[in-house]
C-alpha cells in the first residue's frame, strides 16, 4: 500500500513539473529566438517614439535579441495598431499605444480592429501630463483669465491640435465642455506642427503634452497656464493643475503602454511585463524620462493594465458625448 502511494506521489510530482507556470516555460524555451518588431504608431522623434526606443533598448539588452522599432504613423495611431492587431500572436510583434488608443475606440466609427478584443495587455510604461499653453501675446496669464477672455470673445480664440481625434483635440474639447467656453479647433498634421503654429501665433492656445512643450515654456516661446494631470509633475513642480486653477475634475494624462495581438502566449506576456518593470526601474531611464517631462509608471500587471485601458476607453467615450464631438 505504501509503495502504491509512493508511486502515485512520484507520478503527481512529475506531472506538476510538466505543468510549470507559463512564464517559466517561456523563459526556459529561450524567447525571443529572433528579432522582435516593436510597432510605434507615431512618427520618429516624438514622445511615443522616445518612450518606445528607451524601453526597446532595455528589452534588447536583457533578452539578447533586437527589438526593431517600426514607426507606422497615421490616423491618430490607428494605422499602426491595425497592423499590430493582424500580426501573428507569437510574441514577435508588440505595439506601444497611448491615450489616443482609448480615444480612437469611440472617435472612429469603423476601426480596422477591436481595441479590446484584438489585443492582450502587457503593461503600463509611462505617462505625460497634458498642459494648457498659450502664445505669450494672449492677454491671459491664468486659467481664470483665459476662461474670462474666451467667454467675452466667443469663437474668437483658436486652439491647435495634432489632428482630429487625438488627445490634444479631445483634451481641449473636454476643457470647452467643462468651462462652457467656445473656441475654434484648428487641426495640424502632428503635434510638432501644432506647437509650431502656437509659437508662431497662428493660433492662440493648445492643450499639449508637457514633454513636447517644456523646452518652449522654459525659453518663453510658450506660456504655461496649468497642467491637465490629476497631480503636479516633478518636471514642473511649480505649475498648478487645472483642477487647482478653477476646473475641478479635469484630468488628462497621455499614457504609454505595451499591447500584443490577442492570443499571445501568457508566458511571453508575463516575461515582457517583467521587462517593462525592470526597464522603468532603472535610474538611467527614470532620469531620461524626467528630463523630457515623462513620469515612469508604477509597475502594473497585465490584468491591471487591461482594466486601466478599458476605464480610459469609457472615460473618453463620456468626454466625447459631453462635448458633443461627432464621430468620424
C-alpha positions as CSV (number, residue, x, y, z in Angstrom):
1,X,0.0,0.0,0.0
2,X,2.8,2.4,0.9
3,X,4.6,1.5,-2.4
4,X,1.5,2.3,-4.3
5,X,1.1,5.7,-2.6
6,X,4.7,6.5,-3.3
7,X,4.3,5.7,-7.0
8,X,1.2,8.0,-7.1
9,X,3.1,10.8,-5.4
10,X,6.0,10.4,-7.8
11,X,3.6,10.5,-10.8
12,X,1.9,13.6,-9.5
13,X,5.2,15.3,-8.9
14,X,6.3,14.6,-12.4
15,X,3.0,15.9,-13.7
16,X,3.5,19.1,-11.7
17,X,6.9,19.6,-13.2
18,X,5.5,19.4,-16.6
19,X,2.8,22.0,-15.7
20,X,5.2,24.8,-14.8
21,X,3.9,28.3,-15.0
22,X,3.6,29.8,-18.5
23,X,6.2,32.4,-17.6
24,X,8.8,29.9,-16.6
25,X,8.1,27.7,-19.5
26,X,8.6,30.5,-22.0
27,X,11.8,31.7,-20.3
28,X,13.2,28.1,-20.5
29,X,12.3,28.0,-24.2
30,X,14.5,31.0,-24.7
31,X,12.1,33.6,-26.1
32,X,12.9,35.6,-28.1
33,X,14.8,33.5,-30.5
34,X,14.8,36.1,-33.3
35,X,14.3,39.9,-33.6
36,X,11.0,41.3,-32.3
37,X,9.1,44.0,-34.2
38,X,8.2,46.9,-32.0
39,X,5.5,49.0,-33.7
40,X,5.4,52.7,-32.8
41,X,2.2,54.0,-34.4
42,X,3.5,57.6,-34.4
43,X,6.4,59.4,-36.3
44,X,10.0,59.2,-35.2
45,X,11.4,61.7,-32.6
46,X,8.1,62.3,-30.9
47,X,7.2,61.4,-27.3
48,X,5.9,57.9,-28.2
49,X,9.0,57.2,-30.2
50,X,11.3,58.2,-27.4
51,X,9.4,56.1,-24.8
52,X,9.4,53.1,-27.2
53,X,13.0,53.3,-28.1
54,X,14.1,53.7,-24.5
55,X,12.3,50.5,-23.3
56,X,13.0,48.7,-26.5
57,X,16.7,49.2,-26.0
58,X,16.4,47.7,-22.5
59,X,14.4,44.7,-23.7
60,X,17.1,44.0,-26.3
61,X,19.9,44.3,-23.7
62,X,18.3,41.9,-21.3
63,X,16.7,39.4,-23.7
64,X,19.6,39.2,-26.2
65,X,17.6,40.0,-29.4
66,X,17.0,43.3,-31.2
67,X,13.6,45.0,-30.7
68,X,13.3,46.6,-34.1
69,X,11.4,49.9,-34.0
70,X,8.8,50.1,-36.8
71,X,7.3,53.6,-37.0
72,X,3.8,53.4,-38.6
73,X,2.2,56.8,-38.1
74,X,-1.2,57.9,-39.3
75,X,-4.8,58.5,-38.2
76,X,-4.0,59.2,-34.5
77,X,-2.1,55.9,-34.2
78,X,-4.8,53.7,-35.6
79,X,-2.9,52.6,-38.7
80,X,0.0,51.1,-36.7
81,X,-2.5,49.5,-34.3
82,X,-4.3,47.9,-37.2
83,X,-1.0,46.3,-38.4
84,X,-0.3,45.0,-34.9
85,X,-3.8,43.6,-34.5
86,X,-3.4,41.5,-37.6
87,X,0.1,40.2,-36.8
88,X,0.8,36.7,-35.6
89,X,0.2,36.2,-31.9
90,X,3.6,34.7,-31.3
91,X,5.3,37.4,-29.3
92,X,7.3,38.7,-32.2
93,X,5.1,41.8,-32.8
94,X,4.4,44.2,-30.0
95,X,2.9,47.7,-30.1
96,X,3.3,50.8,-27.9
97,X,-0.1,52.6,-27.6
98,X,-1.0,55.9,-25.9
99,X,-4.2,57.5,-24.6
100,X,-5.1,58.1,-28.3
101,X,-5.8,54.4,-28.5
102,X,-8.6,54.8,-25.9
103,X,-9.9,57.9,-27.6
104,X,-10.0,56.2,-31.1
105,X,-12.2,53.5,-29.7
106,X,-15.1,56.0,-29.6
107,X,-14.0,58.6,-32.1
108,X,-13.8,56.4,-35.2
109,X,-16.9,54.5,-36.3
110,X,-15.1,51.9,-38.5
111,X,-11.8,51.0,-36.9
112,X,-10.0,48.1,-38.6
113,X,-9.6,46.4,-35.2
114,X,-11.4,45.8,-31.9
115,X,-9.5,47.8,-29.3
116,X,-10.4,45.3,-26.6
117,X,-11.0,42.1,-28.4
118,X,-7.9,42.1,-30.7
119,X,-5.2,42.8,-28.1
120,X,-3.8,41.5,-24.9
121,X,-2.4,44.0,-22.4
122,X,1.2,43.7,-21.3
123,X,1.9,46.7,-19.1
124,X,1.9,50.5,-18.5
125,X,5.2,52.2,-19.2
126,X,4.9,55.9,-18.5
127,X,2.6,58.9,-18.5
128,X,3.0,62.5,-19.5
129,X,0.7,65.2,-18.2
130,X,-1.2,67.5,-20.5
131,X,-0.5,71.2,-20.2
132,X,-2.5,74.2,-21.3
133,X,-0.3,76.6,-23.2
134,X,-0.8,79.9,-25.0
135,X,1.1,82.2,-27.2
136,X,2.7,84.9,-25.0
137,X,0.7,87.6,-26.7
138,X,-2.6,86.2,-25.3
139,X,-4.0,88.6,-22.7
140,X,-4.4,86.0,-20.0
141,X,-1.8,84.8,-17.5
142,X,-4.0,82.4,-15.6
143,X,-6.7,79.8,-16.3
144,X,-9.4,82.0,-14.9
145,X,-8.3,84.9,-17.1
146,X,-8.3,82.7,-20.2
147,X,-11.8,81.4,-19.5
148,X,-13.0,85.0,-18.9
149,X,-11.3,86.1,-22.2
150,X,-12.8,83.2,-24.1
151,X,-16.3,83.9,-22.7
152,X,-16.1,87.6,-23.6
153,X,-15.0,86.7,-27.2
154,X,-16.8,83.5,-28.3
155,X,-15.3,81.7,-31.3
156,X,-12.5,84.3,-31.5
157,X,-9.8,82.2,-30.0
158,X,-8.4,79.3,-31.9
159,X,-6.7,76.1,-30.5
160,X,-4.4,73.8,-32.2
161,X,-4.2,70.0,-32.1
162,X,-2.0,67.3,-33.7
163,X,-5.0,66.1,-35.6
164,X,-8.7,65.4,-35.2
165,X,-9.4,62.5,-32.8
166,X,-6.0,62.8,-31.0
167,X,-5.6,63.5,-27.3
168,X,-4.8,67.2,-27.9
169,X,-8.1,67.6,-29.7
170,X,-10.2,65.8,-27.2
171,X,-8.5,67.3,-24.2
172,X,-9.3,70.8,-25.4
173,X,-12.9,69.7,-26.2
174,X,-13.2,68.4,-22.6
175,X,-12.0,71.8,-21.4
176,X,-14.6,73.5,-23.5
177,X,-17.4,71.3,-22.2
178,X,-16.3,71.7,-18.6
179,X,-16.0,75.5,-18.7
180,X,-18.6,76.5,-21.3
181,X,-16.1,78.4,-23.4
182,X,-16.4,78.5,-27.2
183,X,-13.0,78.2,-29.0
184,X,-12.3,77.0,-32.6
185,X,-10.4,73.9,-33.4
186,X,-7.5,74.1,-35.9
187,X,-6.1,70.6,-36.6
188,X,-2.5,70.1,-37.8
189,X,-0.6,67.1,-39.1
190,X,1.1,66.1,-35.9
191,X,2.0,67.6,-32.6
192,X,5.2,69.3,-33.8
193,X,3.4,71.4,-36.5
194,X,0.6,72.2,-34.0
195,X,3.1,73.5,-31.4
196,X,5.0,75.5,-34.1
197,X,1.7,77.1,-35.0
198,X,1.1,78.3,-31.4
199,X,4.7,79.5,-31.1
200,X,4.2,81.5,-34.4
201,X,1.0,83.0,-33.2
202,X,-1.1,81.4,-35.9
203,X,-3.4,80.0,-33.2
204,X,-3.7,81.3,-29.6
205,X,-3.6,78.2,-27.5
206,X,-3.3,74.4,-27.2
207,X,-3.6,71.5,-24.7
208,X,-0.2,70.0,-25.4
209,X,1.9,67.4,-23.6
210,X,4.4,68.6,-21.0
211,X,7.4,66.9,-22.5
212,X,6.9,68.3,-26.0
213,X,6.3,71.8,-24.8
214,X,8.6,72.1,-21.8
215,X,11.6,73.5,-23.7
216,X,9.4,76.1,-25.4
217,X,7.9,77.0,-22.0
218,X,11.4,77.4,-20.4
219,X,12.5,79.6,-23.4
220,X,9.5,81.9,-23.1
221,X,8.1,81.0,-26.5
222,X,5.0,79.5,-24.9
223,X,3.2,80.4,-21.7
224,X,2.1,77.5,-19.5
225,X,-1.1,78.2,-17.6
226,X,-1.8,74.8,-15.9
227,X,-1.3,71.1,-16.0
228,X,-4.1,68.8,-17.1
229,X,-3.0,65.9,-14.9
230,X,-4.5,65.0,-11.6
231,X,-1.4,65.9,-9.7
232,X,1.6,68.2,-10.2
233,X,4.6,67.0,-12.1
234,X,8.1,66.5,-10.8
235,X,9.3,68.1,-14.1
236,X,7.4,71.3,-13.4
237,X,6.5,71.3,-9.7
238,X,5.5,75.0,-9.5
239,X,2.9,74.6,-12.2
240,X,-0.6,74.1,-10.8
241,X,-3.1,71.7,-12.2
242,X,-6.3,72.8,-14.0
243,X,-8.3,71.3,-11.1
244,X,-6.4,73.6,-8.7
245,X,-6.9,76.5,-11.1
246,X,-10.7,76.6,-11.3
247,X,-11.6,73.5,-13.4
248,X,-12.4,70.8,-10.8
249,X,-12.4,67.2,-12.1
250,X,-10.3,67.9,-15.1
251,X,-7.7,65.2,-15.6
252,X,-5.8,64.3,-18.7
253,X,-2.6,62.2,-18.9
254,X,-1.1,60.9,-22.1
255,X,-0.1,57.4,-21.0
256,X,2.1,54.9,-22.8
257,X,1.7,51.1,-22.6
258,X,2.5,47.9,-24.5
259,X,0.0,45.6,-26.1
260,X,0.3,42.4,-28.1
261,X,-2.0,40.6,-30.6
262,X,-4.8,38.7,-28.8
263,X,-3.8,35.1,-28.2
264,X,-0.1,35.7,-27.5
265,X,1.2,33.1,-25.0
266,X,0.7,34.2,-21.4
267,X,4.3,33.3,-20.6
268,X,5.6,35.8,-23.2
269,X,3.2,38.5,-21.9
270,X,4.4,37.9,-18.3
271,X,8.1,38.0,-19.4
272,X,7.6,41.3,-21.3
273,X,5.7,42.7,-18.3
274,X,8.6,41.8,-16.1
275,X,11.0,43.5,-18.6
276,X,8.9,46.7,-18.5
277,X,9.1,46.9,-14.7
278,X,12.9,46.3,-14.8
279,X,13.4,49.0,-17.6
280,X,11.4,51.7,-15.9
281,X,13.1,51.0,-12.6
282,X,16.5,51.8,-14.0
283,X,17.9,55.1,-12.9
284,X,19.0,55.9,-16.4
285,X,15.5,55.5,-17.8
286,X,14.0,57.5,-14.9
287,X,16.4,60.4,-15.4
288,X,15.8,60.4,-19.2
289,X,12.0,60.4,-18.7
290,X,12.2,63.2,-16.1
291,X,14.2,65.4,-18.4
292,X,11.6,65.0,-21.1
293,X,8.5,65.5,-18.9
294,X,7.5,61.8,-18.6
295,X,6.6,60.1,-15.4
296,X,7.6,56.4,-15.1
297,X,4.6,54.2,-14.4
298,X,4.0,52.3,-11.2
299,X,4.6,48.7,-12.4
300,X,1.3,47.1,-13.3
301,X,0.3,43.5,-14.0
302,X,-1.2,42.7,-17.4
303,X,-4.6,42.4,-15.8
304,X,-4.3,45.8,-14.2
305,X,-3.3,47.4,-17.4
306,X,-6.1,45.8,-19.3
307,X,-8.6,47.2,-16.7
308,X,-7.0,50.6,-17.0
309,X,-7.3,50.6,-20.8
310,X,-11.0,49.7,-20.5
311,X,-11.6,52.5,-18.0
312,X,-9.8,55.0,-20.3
313,X,-12.0,53.9,-23.2
314,X,-15.1,54.6,-21.1
315,X,-13.7,57.9,-19.9
316,X,-13.1,59.3,-23.3
317,X,-16.4,58.0,-24.6
318,X,-18.2,60.0,-21.9
319,X,-16.0,63.1,-22.7
320,X,-16.9,62.9,-26.4
321,X,-20.6,62.6,-25.6
322,X,-20.4,65.5,-23.1
323,X,-18.6,67.7,-25.6
324,X,-20.8,66.8,-28.5
325,X,-17.9,65.6,-30.6
326,X,-19.0,63.9,-33.8
327,X,-17.5,60.5,-34.6
328,X,-15.5,60.2,-37.8
